[in-house]
Amino acid sequence: MAAGRLAAGVLGLKEFIHRKNVLSLYRKILKAINQIPNEGDKQHLKNWARQEFKQNKNATDQDTIRMMLTHGNLQLQELDKMLRLSKLN
């Protein structure tokens, strides 16, 4: 194997870090969704999150992945804000 080349199926450092960040974001989103008291809303949002992550699971462009992570983190922040506001009422 030449220097700088990885065997097929082996993640490079950047890909490994992005994968770790994506999985972490997914877990955080599911954890936030589980705080929703309405079971119908909770299931709808779980299905939405699952669909979004599955739809983009084959993305390989590093800039696109970073952009999607940023967008996902913003959506998580909005969900957290809504949950905090609902607890105040």
Secondary structure, 3 states (H helix, E strand, C coil): CCCCCCCCCCCCHHHHHHHHHHHHHHHHHHHHHCCCCCHHHHHHHHHHHHHHHHHCCCCCCHHHHHHHHHHHHHHHHHHHHHHHHHHHC
